[in-house]
Amino acid sequence: GTVHFSSNLILHDVLYIPTFTFNLISISKLVSSNNYELIFSSTSCVLQETNNHVKIGIVEARHGLYHLIPNQIPTKAANSIITHPQCNTIPIDLWHFRMGHPSTERLQCMRNY
């Protein structure tokens, strides 16, 4: 079947096991069939499109497993206002996670130093 997490995140060829109490996603299937990439840290993971680095969702680490947070999956409208330069810079989202989740304003302020 097909699962729609949001307009940006749609999984195809999903298997359903009625007696299984957890939803598992194969990382290799996710990145190979959807052109996504994952950026892992010890506490979370960012799911984004490979070509334009548009953020698809945030995955939170809990008890050794990464849990997709449904209410933090951005919509296409939210992603459309984000621009990404085509140069060899590190995305601000990555710095956001590396620096302990400071606000965008604080990251931009720190950029000057």
Stockholm file with secondary structure:
# STOCKHOLM 1.0

chainA/1-113         GTVHFSSNLILHDVLYIPTFTFNLISISKLVSSNNYELIFSSTSCVLQETNNHVKIGIVEARHGLYHLIPNQIPTKAANSIITHPQCNTIPIDLWHFRMGHPSTERLQCMRNY
#=GR chainA/1-113 SS CCEESSSSCEECSCCCCTTCCSCCCCHHHHHHHHTEEEEECSSEEEEEETTTCCEEEEEEEETTEEEECGGGCCCHHHHHTCCCCSSSCCCHHHHHHHTTSCCHHHHHHHHTC
#=GC SS_cons         CCEESSSSCEECSCCCCTTCCSCCCCHHHHHHHHTEEEEECSSEEEEEETTTCCEEEEEEEETTEEEECGGGCCCHHHHHTCCCCSSSCCCHHHHHHHTTSCCHHHHHHHHTC
//
